[in-house]
Amino acid sequence: MSILRYDEETDSLYVNASSRKAYLSAEISPRISVDFSSSKNVVGIEILDASKVLSELFASKVPKAKLKKLLCSFSEGDALYVDFELENRHARLAIPRAYKSPILASPA
């Protein structure tokens, strides 16, 4: 499981994917940013308005107070998947692979 930091006051959630330091942050949606290491690996994901985003992912309201009980894990395939678990309910967020990001593309 990954380390999660949730700030109820700002309704922001940070998911650590790695102990590496962030080198670059890319906004993949208005409420989701992904932090990358200098070697282009995902090191963390920040979710703003987390209770709203996770309510959408779980397809039911997730109160802010319950977000501190959230569990999270990562898996990879054609994308990086962030799997959330809350009270035996599951939701998945797919993050495009880093090499597909124009921000991280190597110069031609």
C-alpha positions as CSV (number, residue, x, y, z in Angstrom):
1,M,0.0,0.0,0.0
2,S,1.1,3.5,-0.7
3,I,1.4,6.4,1.8
4,L,-1.5,8.8,1.6
5,R,-1.6,12.4,3.0
6,Y,-5.1,13.9,3.1
7,D,-5.7,17.5,4.2
8,E,-9.4,17.9,5.1
9,E,-9.2,21.7,5.3
10,T,-8.0,22.0,1.7
11,D,-9.6,18.7,0.5
12,S,-6.4,17.7,-1.1
13,L,-4.9,14.2,-1.3
14,Y,-1.3,13.3,-2.1
15,V,-0.4,9.7,-2.9
16,N,3.3,8.8,-2.7
17,A,4.2,6.3,-5.4
18,S,8.0,6.4,-4.6
19,S,10.4,7.7,-2.1
20,R,12.2,9.6,-4.9
21,K,12.0,13.4,-5.1
22,A,9.7,15.1,-7.7
23,Y,11.6,16.8,-10.5
24,L,8.6,17.8,-12.6
25,S,4.8,18.1,-12.1
26,A,2.3,17.6,-14.9
27,E,-1.3,18.6,-14.7
28,I,-3.3,15.8,-16.4
29,S,-6.7,17.3,-15.5
30,P,-7.9,20.5,-13.7
31,R,-7.9,18.6,-10.3
32,I,-5.1,15.9,-10.8
33,S,-1.4,16.5,-11.1
34,V,1.3,13.8,-11.4
35,D,4.9,14.3,-10.1
36,F,7.7,12.7,-12.0
37,S,11.3,12.0,-11.0
38,S,14.2,13.1,-13.2
39,S,14.2,9.6,-14.8
40,K,10.5,10.1,-15.8
41,N,9.0,7.7,-13.3
42,V,5.8,8.7,-11.3
43,V,6.7,9.6,-7.7
44,G,3.3,10.9,-6.6
45,I,-0.1,12.1,-7.5
46,E,-1.9,15.1,-6.1
47,I,-5.7,15.2,-6.2
48,L,-7.5,18.5,-5.5
49,D,-11.1,18.5,-4.4
50,A,-10.4,14.9,-3.4
51,S,-13.8,14.2,-1.9
52,K,-15.4,15.2,-5.2
53,V,-13.0,13.3,-7.4
54,L,-13.2,10.1,-5.3
55,S,-17.0,10.4,-5.1
56,E,-17.0,10.4,-8.9
57,L,-14.6,7.4,-9.0
58,F,-16.6,5.4,-6.4
59,A,-19.9,6.6,-8.0
60,S,-21.3,7.6,-4.6
61,K,-20.6,10.3,-2.1
62,V,-17.4,10.0,-0.1
63,P,-17.4,12.3,2.9
64,K,-14.2,14.1,3.7
65,A,-14.0,12.4,7.1
66,K,-13.8,9.0,5.5
67,L,-10.9,9.9,3.2
68,K,-8.5,9.3,6.1
69,K,-9.4,5.6,6.0
70,L,-8.7,5.4,2.3
71,L,-6.2,2.7,1.1
72,C,-4.3,2.9,-2.2
73,S,-2.0,0.7,-4.3
74,F,-0.4,1.1,-7.7
75,S,-0.2,-1.3,-10.7
76,E,1.1,-0.9,-14.2
77,G,0.0,-2.1,-17.6
78,D,-0.9,0.1,-20.6
79,A,-1.2,2.9,-18.0
80,L,-0.4,3.5,-14.3
81,Y,-3.4,2.5,-12.3
82,V,-4.1,3.9,-8.9
83,D,-6.5,1.5,-7.1
84,F,-8.4,3.0,-4.1
85,E,-10.2,1.0,-1.5
86,L,-12.6,2.4,1.1
87,E,-14.9,0.2,3.3
88,N,-14.7,-2.8,0.9
89,R,-15.5,-0.6,-2.1
90,H,-13.0,-0.3,-5.0
91,A,-12.3,2.4,-7.6
92,R,-9.5,2.8,-10.1
93,L,-7.8,5.9,-11.6
94,A,-5.8,5.4,-14.8
95,I,-2.8,7.7,-15.4
96,P,-1.3,7.7,-18.9
97,R,2.2,6.2,-19.1
98,A,4.9,8.9,-18.7
99,Y,6.5,8.3,-22.1
100,K,3.2,9.4,-23.7
101,S,3.4,12.8,-22.1
102,P,4.6,15.5,-24.5
103,I,6.1,17.3,-21.4
104,L,8.4,14.3,-20.8
105,A,9.2,13.4,-24.4
106,S,12.8,13.4,-25.4
107,P,13.8,16.1,-28.0
108,A,14.0,14.8,-31.6
